[in-house]
Amino acid sequence: MNYNKIITGVLSLCLAASVTGCSDWLDVKQDTVVEEKDQFATYSGFQDALTDCYANLASSSLYGGVLTMGLPDVLANIYQEPDKERATSNYYLYHHDYSQQSLKNSFDNIYTELYRNIVQCNIIIRHTNDVPSVLTEEQRELIAGEAHAVKALCHFEILRLFGPVPTEGATSDIKLYYTDVSDITTRPVECDYTMFVDRIRAEFNEARTLLAGVDPVLKYNFDELNKFGTDGFEYVTLKDEKYTVLRQFRLNYWAVRALQARMELYVGNKAEAGKIAREILAAKTAEGKPLVELSTLKDMSDACLCSPSEGLFLLSVPGVVSTADGYFGFKSTTVDGASINTLPEETLKDVIFDDKLVGEDKRYLEGWKVVAQTGGGAKVPVLLKYFSEEEKDAEVTLKMQTKQQVVPVMRLSELYLMLMETSTDLAEVNRLYKEYMLARNVNLQADAFTTLDAVAAALPREYMREFYGEGIIFYFYKRRAMEKDFLYGMKDFKKEAYVLPFADAQKRAEEIKKAEEAKKNGK
């Protein structure tokens, strides 16, 4: 069995989709009925359509850039203030002034891309129920399960960006739109906060139910699946060799559970979030092996700086180095600190890492570099999370494809912090934190916390150490409705600024339809 051939085939499918984006079959015009029928005439057609959904998520306008490296982190003010002249949009974003047309356009674009991906998932789901079907029952459950999961994730992102602060959700008059339709020009269902959350929860549960009987991650761990076909792993058997290896790059069963935990914690259901996080941390294969383990120390020693080995859900982003360089400027020996995402060196060292861990913590030692700032002579730290050495015309290696040219959407580290936040057992929290820090090269001999209040006070700093460049910190603030006591950055913040404005869904759909009709008619 040729392992490299199998893995290369899987990755080429992901990479091709990442480069080309949506297939031509996803069109909102009436003349696409035949194209749709052809698309879903084979199992591979379903796979291609679903792969397009992942490619959309990996685009620079969503998780491959804006939603991880850009917008949420700027909103959280975890970088220094952008220059008003050289980084105008980020300047207003940083100050939470959403009146600028360029920002309104950016918000609408994010909303539209998420909504378009939801529609694509709905088309896939609808065709998995075709009678007669080209799919076996196991194939149907796998494809439909992942499609429901992507759909739930996109709706959850809409909730986090455009929905109310969760602590005020039940009384908010903000309406959000949930869609089960497969036509982007059809008005979706208008929901209040509670209804919207309930529908996302139901979507995740449907995905979980469908995947529970067919996902190989319930039998093998990620490492075993990733090494399928190699010496020593002959015992790993798969019915679908092409589609069920590299499950970290798909919304697998455990990724769905992790996203459920994230959502439950976001909406304030701490008990359920903790229960799911504990379930994932305890997850074992059929042979009793752990599902996945913390990997920061090992990964960083191997120049894989975003801790991909502990990823529960990763996206393949071939151009991530170039995209990230635009945000962080790590390719240069000097940077324009007024237009890229950076922060003062003393803040990183003394505030975020508290000056106690800078000689040990790999996140500080390997995750940042200090470079000169253009014009001023000062030096600023530059985030290296998405940096990897690239040679022009070099052969793309499996390591680059699976560990470096990736963006994490959900990592095991977040589950550790979730469980620390939700647990009422101080001994459990201290044990988890020792494991967590040891994976970062910090060997804690004594318990770090003497009270649960001390745990709560430590979490903002730990989130900042861990999740710079992943678009998570802003939502940590939002779910806590924080207006003060930020570790760094935001001052005089008002809760209203946690809610981004977006255009009416029907208006946007009509604009899209007109634009596509004009394109069809050659105008």
C-alpha positions as CSV (number, residue, x, y, z in Angstrom):
1,M,0.0,0.0,0.0
2,N,1.5,3.4,-1.1
3,Y,1.0,5.7,1.9
4,N,2.5,8.8,0.1
5,K,0.2,8.2,-2.8
6,I,-2.9,8.1,-0.6
7,I,-1.9,11.1,1.5
8,T,-0.8,13.1,-1.6
9,G,-4.2,12.3,-3.2
10,V,-6.1,13.5,-0.2
11,L,-4.1,16.7,0.1
12,S,-4.2,17.5,-3.6
13,L,-8.0,17.4,-3.3
14,C,-7.9,19.8,-0.4
15,L,-5.2,22.0,-1.9
16,A,-6.9,22.2,-5.3
17,A,-10.1,23.3,-3.7
18,S,-8.3,25.8,-1.5
19,V,-6.9,27.4,-4.6
20,T,-9.9,27.3,-6.9
21,G,-12.7,27.9,-4.3
22,C,-16.3,27.0,-5.1
23,S,-17.0,24.8,-8.1
24,D,-19.1,26.2,-10.9
25,W,-22.0,24.0,-9.9
26,L,-22.8,26.3,-6.9
27,D,-24.8,28.9,-8.7
28,V,-28.1,30.5,-7.7
29,K,-29.7,30.7,-11.1
30,Q,-32.5,28.4,-12.3
31,D,-30.4,26.9,-15.1
32,T,-28.2,25.0,-12.7
33,V,-30.5,22.0,-12.1
34,V,-28.6,19.9,-14.6
35,E,-25.3,20.9,-13.2
36,E,-26.5,19.9,-9.7
37,K,-27.7,16.6,-10.9
38,D,-24.4,15.9,-12.5
39,Q,-22.5,17.0,-9.4
40,F,-24.3,14.5,-7.2
41,A,-24.3,11.6,-9.6
42,T,-21.4,9.9,-7.8
43,Y,-19.9,9.6,-4.3
44,S,-16.8,11.5,-5.5
45,G,-19.1,14.4,-6.6
46,F,-20.4,14.6,-3.0
47,Q,-16.9,14.6,-1.7
48,D,-15.9,17.4,-4.1
49,A,-18.8,19.5,-3.1
50,L,-18.1,19.1,0.6
51,T,-14.4,19.8,0.0
52,D,-15.4,23.1,-1.6
53,C,-17.1,24.0,1.7
54,Y,-13.8,23.4,3.6
55,A,-12.0,25.4,1.0
56,N,-14.4,28.3,1.5
57,L,-13.7,28.2,5.2
58,A,-9.9,28.2,4.5
59,S,-10.1,31.2,2.2
60,S,-8.3,34.4,3.3
61,S,-11.7,36.1,3.7
62,L,-12.7,33.6,6.5
63,Y,-10.5,31.4,8.7
64,G,-7.5,31.5,6.4
65,G,-7.0,35.1,7.3
66,V,-9.7,37.6,8.4
67,L,-11.4,35.5,11.1
68,T,-8.2,34.3,12.7
69,M,-5.3,36.7,12.1
70,G,-7.3,39.8,11.5
71,L,-10.6,41.2,12.5
72,P,-11.4,39.6,15.9
73,D,-7.9,40.2,17.3
74,V,-7.9,43.9,16.2
75,L,-11.4,44.2,17.8
76,A,-9.9,42.8,21.0
77,N,-7.1,45.5,20.9
78,I,-4.4,42.9,21.6
79,Y,-2.1,44.8,19.2
80,Q,-0.9,48.4,19.4
81,E,-3.0,51.1,17.8
82,P,-2.9,51.1,14.0
83,D,-1.9,54.2,12.2
84,K,-4.9,56.2,11.0
85,E,-3.3,57.1,7.6
86,R,-1.5,53.8,6.8
87,A,-4.0,51.3,8.2
88,T,-7.3,53.3,8.1
89,S,-9.8,50.4,8.3
90,N,-7.9,48.7,11.2
91,Y,-7.7,52.1,13.0
92,Y,-11.5,52.5,13.0
93,L,-11.9,48.8,13.8
94,Y,-9.5,49.1,16.7
95,H,-11.6,52.0,18.0
96,H,-14.9,50.2,17.4
97,D,-16.2,52.8,15.0
98,Y,-18.3,50.8,12.6
99,S,-19.7,53.7,10.7
100,Q,-16.9,53.6,8.0
101,Q,-18.2,52.2,4.7
102,S,-15.1,50.1,4.3
103,L,-15.9,48.3,7.5
104,K,-19.5,47.9,6.7
105,N,-18.4,46.3,3.4
106,S,-16.0,44.0,5.2
107,F,-18.7,42.8,7.7
108,D,-21.2,42.2,4.9
109,N,-18.6,40.3,2.9
110,I,-17.9,38.0,5.9
111,Y,-21.6,37.5,6.5
112,T,-22.2,36.8,2.8
113,E,-19.4,34.2,2.6
114,L,-20.6,32.4,5.6
115,Y,-24.2,32.4,4.3
116,R,-23.1,31.2,0.9
117,N,-21.3,28.3,2.5
118,I,-24.4,27.5,4.5
119,V,-26.4,27.3,1.3
120,Q,-23.9,25.0,-0.2
121,C,-24.1,22.7,2.8
122,N,-27.9,22.7,2.4
123,I,-27.6,21.6,-1.2
124,I,-25.4,18.8,-0.2
125,I,-27.7,17.7,2.7
126,R,-30.7,17.8,0.4
127,H,-29.0,15.5,-2.2
128,T,-27.9,13.0,0.5
129,N,-31.6,12.3,0.9
130,D,-32.1,11.6,-2.8
131,V,-34.1,8.4,-3.7
132,P,-32.7,6.4,-5.2
133,S,-29.3,7.3,-3.9
134,V,-25.8,6.8,-5.3
135,L,-24.5,6.7,-1.7
136,T,-24.3,3.7,0.7
137,E,-25.8,4.4,4.1
138,E,-22.3,4.8,5.6
139,Q,-21.3,7.3,2.9
140,R,-24.5,9.2,3.4
141,E,-24.0,9.5,7.1
142,L,-20.4,10.6,6.7
143,I,-21.2,13.3,4.0
144,A,-24.3,14.5,5.7
145,G,-22.7,14.6,9.1
146,E,-19.9,16.8,8.0
147,A,-22.2,19.0,6.0
148,H,-24.4,19.6,9.0
149,A,-21.2,20.3,11.1
150,V,-19.9,23.0,8.6
151,K,-23.4,24.5,8.5
152,A,-23.5,24.7,12.3
153,L,-20.0,26.2,12.5
154,C,-20.9,29.0,10.0
155,H,-24.1,29.8,11.9
156,F,-22.2,29.9,15.1
157,E,-19.7,32.3,13.6
158,I,-22.6,34.5,12.6
159,L,-23.8,34.4,16.2
160,R,-20.4,35.4,17.7
161,L,-19.9,38.2,15.3
162,F,-23.3,39.7,14.7
163,G,-25.3,38.4,17.7
164,P,-25.8,40.1,21.1
165,V,-23.6,39.6,24.1
166,P,-24.6,36.2,25.4
167,T,-25.4,37.4,28.9
168,E,-28.1,39.7,27.4
169,G,-29.2,37.4,24.6
170,A,-32.6,36.4,26.0
171,T,-33.7,40.0,26.3
172,S,-32.0,41.3,23.1
173,D,-34.1,42.5,20.1
174,I,-31.4,41.6,17.6
175,K,-32.6,39.2,15.0
176,L,-30.4,36.7,13.2
177,Y,-31.2,34.6,10.2
178,Y,-31.0,30.8,10.1
179,T,-31.3,29.1,6.8
180,D,-32.2,25.5,5.8
181,V,-32.8,26.5,2.2
182,S,-30.6,25.8,-0.8
183,D,-31.1,29.0,-2.7
184,I,-29.2,32.1,-1.6
185,T,-31.9,34.4,-2.9
186,T,-34.6,32.9,-0.6
187,R,-35.1,34.7,2.7
188,P,-34.0,32.6,5.7
189,V,-35.8,32.2,9.0
190,E,-35.7,35.2,11.3
191,C,-34.8,34.2,14.8
192,D,-34.3,35.7,18.2
193,Y,-31.2,34.8,20.2
194,T,-32.7,31.8,22.0
195,M,-34.2,30.3,18.8
196,F,-30.9,30.8,16.9
197,V,-28.9,29.1,19.6
198,D,-31.3,26.2,19.8
199,R,-31.1,25.7,16.0
200,I,-27.3,25.7,16.1
201,R,-27.3,23.2,18.9
202,A,-29.7,20.9,17.0
203,E,-27.5,21.2,13.9
204,F,-24.4,20.1,15.9
205,N,-26.3,17.3,17.5
206,E,-27.5,16.0,14.1
207,A,-23.9,16.1,12.9
208,R,-22.7,14.2,16.0
209,T,-25.5,11.6,15.6
210,L,-24.7,11.0,11.9
211,L,-20.9,10.7,12.5
212,A,-21.2,8.5,15.6
213,G,-21.6,5.3,13.6
214,V,-19.1,5.9,10.8
215,D,-16.2,8.1,11.8
216,P,-13.0,6.2,12.1
217,V,-11.8,8.6,14.8
218,L,-13.9,6.6,17.2
219,K,-11.8,3.5,16.5
220,Y,-8.3,5.0,15.8
221,N,-6.6,8.2,17.0
222,F,-5.4,10.9,14.7
223,D,-1.8,9.7,14.7
224,E,-2.9,6.2,13.6
225,L,-5.1,7.6,10.8
226,N,-2.4,10.0,9.7
227,K,0.1,7.1,9.4
228,F,-2.3,4.7,7.7
229,G,-0.4,2.5,5.3
230,T,3.0,2.9,6.8
231,D,5.1,0.2,8.5
232,G,3.8,-0.6,11.9
233,F,0.3,0.6,11.2
234,E,-0.9,-2.3,9.0
235,Y,-3.7,-2.9,11.6
236,V,-5.4,0.3,10.6
237,T,-8.1,-0.6,8.1
238,L,-10.4,1.9,6.4
239,K,-13.3,1.4,4.0
240,D,-12.7,4.7,2.3
241,E,-8.9,5.2,2.2
242,K,-9.0,8.5,0.3
243,Y,-11.6,10.3,2.4
244,T,-11.1,9.0,6.0
245,V,-7.4,9.6,6.5
246,L,-6.3,13.0,7.8
247,R,-9.5,13.4,9.8
248,Q,-8.1,16.5,11.5
249,F,-8.7,18.3,8.2
250,R,-12.4,17.4,8.3
251,L,-15.1,18.1,10.8
252,N,-14.7,14.7,12.5
253,Y,-16.8,13.5,15.4
254,W,-14.4,14.9,18.1
255,A,-14.1,18.2,16.3
256,V,-17.9,18.5,16.4
257,R,-17.9,17.7,20.1
258,A,-15.2,20.3,20.7
259,L,-17.1,23.0,18.8
260,Q,-20.2,22.0,20.8
261,A,-18.2,22.6,24.0
262,R,-17.1,26.0,22.6
263,M,-20.6,27.0,21.8
264,E,-22.1,25.9,25.2
265,L,-19.4,27.8,27.0
266,Y,-20.1,30.9,24.8
267,V,-23.8,30.9,25.6
268,G,-23.1,30.4,29.3
269,N,-23.9,26.7,29.7
270,K,-20.7,26.0,31.7
271,A,-21.8,22.7,33.0
272,E,-22.4,21.2,29.6
273,A,-19.2,22.7,28.2
274,G,-17.2,21.2,31.0
275,K,-18.8,17.8,30.6
276,I,-18.0,17.8,26.8
277,A,-14.4,19.0,27.4
278,R,-13.8,16.3,30.0
279,E,-15.2,13.7,27.6
280,I,-12.8,14.7,24.9
281,L,-9.8,14.8,27.2
282,A,-10.6,11.3,28.3
283,A,-11.4,10.0,24.8
284,K,-9.6,6.7,23.9
285,T,-9.5,4.6,20.8
286,A,-10.8,1.0,20.7
287,E,-7.4,-0.1,21.9
288,G,-7.3,2.4,24.8
289,K,-4.9,4.9,23.2
290,P,-5.5,8.7,23.8
291,L,-7.2,10.5,21.0
292,V,-4.7,13.3,20.8
293,E,-2.2,14.9,23.2
294,L,-0.9,18.4,23.9
295,S,1.9,19.1,21.4
296,T,3.2,22.6,21.7
297,L,6.7,21.6,22.9
298,K,7.1,18.8,20.3
299,D,5.7,20.8,17.5
300,M,7.7,23.9,18.1
301,S,10.9,21.9,18.4
302,D,9.9,20.6,14.9
303,A,9.3,24.2,13.6
304,C,5.5,23.6,13.4
305,L,4.6,26.8,15.3
306,C,0.8,26.6,15.4
307,S,0.7,23.3,17.4
308,P,-1.0,21.4,14.6
309,S,-0.5,17.9,16.1
310,E,-3.0,18.8,18.8
311,G,-5.5,20.1,16.3
312,L,-9.0,18.7,16.5
313,F,-9.9,20.7,13.3
314,L,-7.3,22.2,10.9
315,L,-7.7,23.9,7.6
316,S,-5.3,23.4,4.7
317,V,-4.1,26.9,3.6
318,P,-1.2,26.6,1.1
319,G,-0.6,30.3,1.0
320,V,-0.7,30.8,4.8
321,V,2.8,32.1,5.1
322,S,2.2,34.9,2.6
323,T,-1.2,35.8,4.1
324,A,0.2,35.8,7.6
325,D,3.2,37.9,6.6
326,G,0.7,40.6,5.5
327,Y,-0.7,40.7,9.0
328,F,2.5,40.2,11.0
329,G,5.5,41.1,8.8
330,F,7.7,38.2,10.0
331,K,9.6,37.9,6.7
332,S,11.3,41.2,7.1
333,T,14.2,42.3,9.4
334,T,12.4,45.6,9.9
335,V,8.6,46.1,10.2
336,D,6.2,49.0,10.0
337,G,4.7,48.7,13.5
338,A,2.0,51.2,12.6
339,S,0.4,49.0,9.9
340,I,1.0,45.4,11.0
341,N,-0.2,43.5,14.0
342,T,2.4,43.8,16.8
343,L,2.7,45.1,20.3
344,P,5.4,46.6,22.5
345,E,8.2,44.2,23.6
346,E,7.8,45.1,27.3
347,T,4.0,44.4,27.1
348,L,4.6,40.9,25.7
349,K,7.4,40.1,28.2
350,D,6.2,41.8,31.4
351,V,2.4,41.8,31.1
352,I,1.4,38.8,29.0
353,F,4.2,36.4,30.0
354,D,4.5,38.1,33.4
355,D,8.4,38.1,33.0
356,K,8.5,34.8,34.9
357,L,8.2,32.4,32.0
358,V,10.2,34.1,29.3
359,G,13.2,31.9,29.8
360,E,11.2,28.7,29.6
361,D,7.8,29.0,27.8
362,K,8.2,27.9,24.3
363,R,5.3,30.1,23.2
364,Y,7.5,33.1,24.0
365,L,10.9,31.6,23.0
366,E,9.8,30.1,19.7
367,G,6.5,31.8,19.0
368,W,7.7,35.4,18.7
369,K,10.8,37.2,17.4
370,V,11.9,40.7,18.1
371,V,12.7,42.8,15.0
372,A,13.5,46.5,14.4
373,Q,10.6,48.8,13.8
374,T,10.8,50.9,10.6
375,G,11.6,54.5,11.2
376,G,11.7,54.6,15.0
377,G,14.7,52.5,15.9
378,A,12.6,50.6,18.6
379,K,12.1,46.9,18.5
380,V,8.8,45.1,18.5
381,P,7.9,41.4,18.8
382,V,6.5,39.7,15.7
383,L,4.2,36.7,15.9
384,L,5.7,33.6,14.2
385,K,2.7,31.2,14.6
386,Y,2.2,30.8,10.8
387,F,5.8,31.2,9.8
388,S,7.8,28.4,8.1
389,E,10.9,28.4,6.0
390,E,10.1,28.2,2.4
391,E,12.4,27.7,-0.6
392,K,11.4,28.9,-3.9
393,D,10.5,26.0,-6.2
394,A,11.2,23.6,-3.3
395,E,9.2,20.3,-3.3
396,V,6.2,20.6,-1.0
397,T,6.8,18.0,1.7
398,L,4.2,16.2,3.8
399,K,5.3,18.1,6.8
400,M,4.7,21.4,5.1
401,Q,1.3,20.2,3.9
402,T,0.0,18.7,7.1
403,K,1.8,20.7,9.9
404,Q,2.9,24.1,8.5
405,Q,0.6,25.2,5.7
406,V,-2.4,25.0,8.1
407,V,-4.6,27.1,10.2
408,P,-6.1,25.6,13.4
409,V,-9.7,26.2,14.1
410,M,-9.9,24.1,17.2
411,R,-7.0,22.8,19.3
412,L,-6.8,20.6,22.4
413,S,-5.4,23.5,24.4
414,E,-8.7,25.3,24.3
415,L,-10.4,22.2,25.8
416,Y,-7.9,22.3,28.7
417,L,-8.7,25.9,29.4
418,M,-12.4,25.3,29.1
419,L,-12.2,22.6,31.7
420,M,-10.1,24.7,34.0
421,E,-12.7,27.4,33.7
422,T,-15.7,25.2,34.3
423,S,-14.4,22.8,36.9
424,T,-15.3,23.2,40.6
425,D,-12.5,20.8,41.6
426,L,-9.4,22.8,42.4
427,A,-7.2,19.7,42.5
428,E,-8.4,18.8,39.0
429,V,-7.7,22.3,37.8
430,N,-4.1,22.3,39.2
431,R,-3.5,18.9,37.6
432,L,-4.7,20.1,34.2
433,Y,-2.6,23.3,34.4
434,K,0.5,21.3,35.2
435,E,0.0,19.1,32.2
436,Y,-0.8,22.1,30.0
437,M,2.3,24.1,31.1
438,L,4.6,21.1,30.8
439,A,3.7,20.9,27.1
440,R,5.0,24.4,26.9
441,N,8.3,23.5,28.6
442,V,7.3,24.9,32.0
443,N,7.5,22.3,34.7
444,L,5.4,23.5,37.6
445,Q,6.4,21.7,40.9
446,A,3.8,23.3,43.1
447,D,0.1,23.9,42.5
448,A,-0.4,27.2,40.7
449,F,-3.8,28.0,42.2
450,T,-5.2,28.1,45.8
451,T,-8.7,29.2,44.9
452,L,-11.1,29.0,42.0
453,D,-11.1,32.9,41.9
454,A,-7.4,32.7,41.2
455,V,-8.1,30.4,38.3
456,A,-10.6,32.8,36.9
457,A,-8.2,35.7,37.3
458,A,-5.4,33.8,35.4
459,L,-7.5,32.8,32.4
460,P,-7.4,36.1,30.4
461,R,-3.6,36.0,30.5
462,E,-3.5,32.4,29.5
463,Y,-5.8,32.9,26.6
464,M,-3.6,35.8,25.3
465,R,-0.4,33.6,25.7
466,E,-2.0,30.8,23.8
467,F,-4.3,32.2,21.1
468,Y,-2.7,35.3,19.5
469,G,-3.4,35.1,15.8
470,E,-6.3,32.6,16.1
471,G,-9.2,35.0,16.5
472,I,-10.3,33.6,19.9
473,I,-9.6,36.3,22.5
474,F,-12.3,38.8,21.4
475,Y,-15.0,36.1,21.9
476,F,-13.5,35.3,25.3
477,Y,-14.2,39.0,26.2
478,K,-17.6,39.0,24.6
479,R,-19.0,36.0,26.3
480,R,-17.9,37.5,29.6
481,A,-19.4,40.9,28.7
482,M,-16.2,42.5,29.8
483,E,-16.0,46.3,29.8
484,K,-13.0,46.9,32.0
485,D,-10.0,45.1,33.6
486,F,-8.5,44.1,30.3
487,L,-4.9,42.8,30.6
488,Y,-3.8,44.9,27.7
489,G,-5.3,47.1,25.1
490,M,-9.0,48.0,25.5
491,K,-10.1,50.9,27.7
492,D,-13.5,52.5,28.2
493,F,-15.1,49.7,26.2
494,K,-18.9,49.5,25.9
495,K,-20.8,46.3,25.4
496,E,-22.6,47.6,22.4
497,A,-19.4,47.4,20.4
498,Y,-19.3,43.6,20.7
499,V,-22.1,43.5,18.1
500,L,-21.1,44.1,14.5
501,P,-23.6,45.5,12.1
502,F,-24.7,43.7,9.0
503,A,-26.9,44.4,6.0
504,D,-30.4,42.9,5.8
505,A,-30.0,39.3,4.5
506,Q,-32.7,39.7,1.8
507,K,-31.2,42.9,0.5
508,R,-27.8,41.2,0.2
509,A,-29.3,38.2,-1.5
510,E,-31.1,40.5,-4.1
511,E,-27.8,42.3,-4.7
512,I,-26.0,39.0,-5.3
513,K,-28.7,37.8,-7.6
514,K,-28.6,41.0,-9.7
515,A,-24.8,40.8,-9.9
516,E,-24.9,37.2,-11.1
517,E,-27.7,37.9,-13.6
518,A,-25.6,40.8,-15.0
519,K,-22.6,38.5,-15.2
520,K,-24.6,35.9,-17.1
521,N,-25.9,38.5,-19.5
522,G,-22.4,39.8,-20.1
523,K,-23.1,43.2,-18.5
